[in-house]
Amino acid sequence: MAIKLKIKKGATVQVITGQDKGKKGTVLAVDPTNLKVKVQGVRVQTHFDKKDGLKTLEGYIHYSNVKLLEDAPAAKGKKTAAKKKSATK
């Protein structure tokens, strides 16, 4: 069962514990079932791919090791059900 997390994709967070303590970055991905987040520039790992060679990718860190600094920007252009009904009439 997935838990609803306060941190969303696109939010700005700061790492509060671990090797990358103090680093800030934006959230690239959220895994609510395992309570993990992927932050830009944090827990950078190297991966070898036959096609592309060496690549550096961010790894997942635990949700409790980050602090929310700024919420994700609101999505633009989304219509609510009430607006859709009035637009079609």
C-alpha positions in Angstrom: 0.0 0.0 0.0 1.4 3.4 -1.0 1.3 6.3 1.4 0.6 9.8 0.3 3.8 11.8 0.6 4.0 15.6 1.0 7.0 15.8 -1.3 6.0 15.8 -5.0 8.0 15.6 -8.3 9.4 19.0 -9.1 9.7 20.2 -5.4 12.9 21.7 -4.0 14.3 19.7 -1.1 17.5 19.7 1.1 19.2 16.6 2.3 19.4 16.6 6.1 21.4 13.4 6.8 23.9 11.2 5.1 26.8 11.6 2.8 25.2 14.4 0.8 24.0 16.4 3.8 23.3 20.0 3.0 22.8 19.6 -0.7 19.7 21.1 -2.4 18.0 19.9 -5.5 14.7 19.3 -7.3 12.9 16.0 -6.9 13.1 13.9 -10.1 11.0 10.9 -9.1 9.0 9.7 -6.1 8.5 6.0 -5.1 5.7 6.1 -2.6 5.6 2.3 -2.0 9.2 2.2 -0.8 9.2 5.8 0.6 12.1 6.8 -1.6 12.8 10.0 -3.6 15.3 10.7 -6.4 16.9 14.2 -6.0 18.9 15.9 -8.7 22.7 15.9 -7.9 22.3 13.7 -4.8 23.6 10.1 -4.5 25.2 10.2 -7.9 26.1 6.7 -9.2 28.0 5.5 -12.2 26.5 3.0 -14.6 28.1 1.4 -17.6 26.0 0.8 -20.7 27.3 -0.9 -23.8 25.5 1.6 -26.0 26.2 4.8 -24.2 29.3 4.0 -22.1 29.7 5.4 -18.6 26.7 7.4 -17.3 26.1 9.1 -14.0 22.7 8.7 -12.6 21.0 9.8 -9.4 20.0 7.1 -6.9 17.0 6.9 -4.6 17.3 8.1 -1.0 14.9 7.6 1.8 12.0 10.1 2.2 12.9 10.9 5.8 16.4 12.1 4.8 15.1 15.2 3.0 13.4 18.4 4.1 10.9 20.2 1.9 12.0 23.7 1.0 9.7 24.7 -1.7 6.6 23.0 -3.1 6.3 21.9 -6.7 4.9 24.5 -9.1 1.2 24.0 -9.8 0.3 22.3 -13.1 -0.9 24.8 -15.7 -4.0 24.4 -17.9 -5.8 21.7 -15.9 -9.6 22.0 -16.0 -11.9 20.9 -13.2 -15.0 18.9 -13.9 -17.2 22.0 -13.3 -15.4 24.0 -15.9 -15.5 21.2 -18.4 -19.3 20.9 -18.0 -19.9 24.6 -18.4 -17.6 24.8 -21.5 -19.5 22.0 -23.3 -23.0 23.7 -22.8 
